[in-house]
Amino acid sequence: TVWYQYGFSEPQGPIPKLTITALDIQQFVAFVRGAQGLDPRTAMSEETTDEQHIVLLCRKMNRLILNEMELASDLALRFGRKVVTLTHENTTLRQHIEIVSDAWMMVGMHGSLISLAIFMRPGSVLVELFPYAINPDQYTPYKTLA
């Protein structure tokens, strides 16, 4: 990424003396939305509504959420919102962006799909899960982005 060093040649962590601003990220989001045929000027309101849903990112090959159905049910019950499951296997990038842009919360296992958080509204909630025995303090690209 442009904000995080993944440890291939030096220790993993945020890139020091970073010059990327919130405006740079907003412009990138607008560019990608426009390239996908979506309105790049879509209002990114911090106001939440009952219509906003929870996105549960699902994987089919590795880093599975073993209790995925139970988690989806519990999230819906606890927060009183619809839970939309999202996988990269059956959803286009445009659909990903549309679904995530209207999310109140996104929950998913550590991995590249979490990068969709860049399209969430300001003030939304992101919950990043980690596989057993993986120390989340060692893998912080999305925490750094926030």
N, C-alpha and C positions, 0 to 999 in steps of 0.2 A: 504494500500500500504506500501511499504518499505520506502517511503520518506515523507508521510503525515499522520498526526493524525486527524482522522475524528470526534473527539469530543465525543466519547462514555464515556470516563472516565475523560477527561480533556478538556479544550477549544480547539476548532478546529484550526489547523494551521500546518505549516511545522514542522517536527520533529527536535528539536534542536540538535546541535552537530552531524549532519548527516555525515556519513563517506562513502556514496555511491558516486562514481565518474562517470564522463562521460564514462570512460572505462568500468565500471561495467554495465552501461546501454547498451553500444555497444555489450558487450559480451552476455547479456541477449537477445538482439534483434537477434544476430547471432544464439544463441541456439534455440530460438523459430522458426526462419526461417528454420533452419536445421530440426527441429522436424516436420515441416509442409511439408518437401520435397522440400523446396526452397533453392537456393544457399545462404548459410550463409555468403559468402564472397562478396555478391553483392556490387558493388561500390556504396558508398553513396556520390555521387558527389554533390557539391553545385551549379554546373552549371545548369541553367534552360534552357529548350528548349520549343519551341512552341507546342511540342507534349504532354507536361505535362498538365494534366487536373485539374479541380477543383472537389473535392469530396463534395457532400452535404449529410450529415448524416440525415436520415429521421427516424421518429418514427411513429408508427401506433396506439399506445395506450394512451400515456400521453406526456406532454411537446411537443405538436405538434407545428410545424411551420405553422401557419394558412395560410400564403401566400407562401407556398413552391414552387408552380409552377412559380409564379411571381418572387420569389427570384432566382430560377434557371435560368430563362430567363434573368433577369437583370445581374446576374453574368457573364453569357456567353457573353452578349452584351458588358458589361463594360470592361471585361478583354480579350475578343476575344479567349476564350478557351472553350473546351468541358466541360460540367458539367455532372458528373456521380453521380447518386443518389445511396446511399448505405443504406441498412437496415439490421438488424440482422436476420430478419424473413426469408429472401430468399437468403442469402449469407453465404458461409462457412468461417471459420477463415482464411483458406489459401487464398480464394478470397479477403477477406478484406485486408490482408497484401499485396497481389499483387497490388490491386487497389490503396491503400494508399501510397505504396512505390513509385509510379510514379506520385503522386499528386504534383502540384505546390501550391495548397491551399486546406485546408479542413475547412468546415463551418458546425457547428452543435450545437444543443441544449445541454446545460450542462447535462452530464450523462456519463455512462460508455463507450459508443462508442468513446468518445473523447480520451480515452486512446490509441486508434490506432495511435495517433500522434507520439508515440514512434517509429513507423516504417517509418515516413516521412523523406525525405532527409534533411540534414542540410540546413538552410536558407529558408525552406518552410514557408508558412503562415498558422497559425491556428487561426480561429475566433470562439470563444465560445459564444454562445447566452445564455441568461438567461430568464426564465419565468418572466412575469410581477410581480412586487413587491418583487422579490428576489434580494438582494443586492450582486452583484458579489464580493465585497470586503470580504464577509464572506465565500466564497467557492473558494479556490485558489489551489487545488491540481495540476492542469495542468499548471498554472502560475509558481508554485513552481518547477515542473518538467523541464520547459523550462529554 
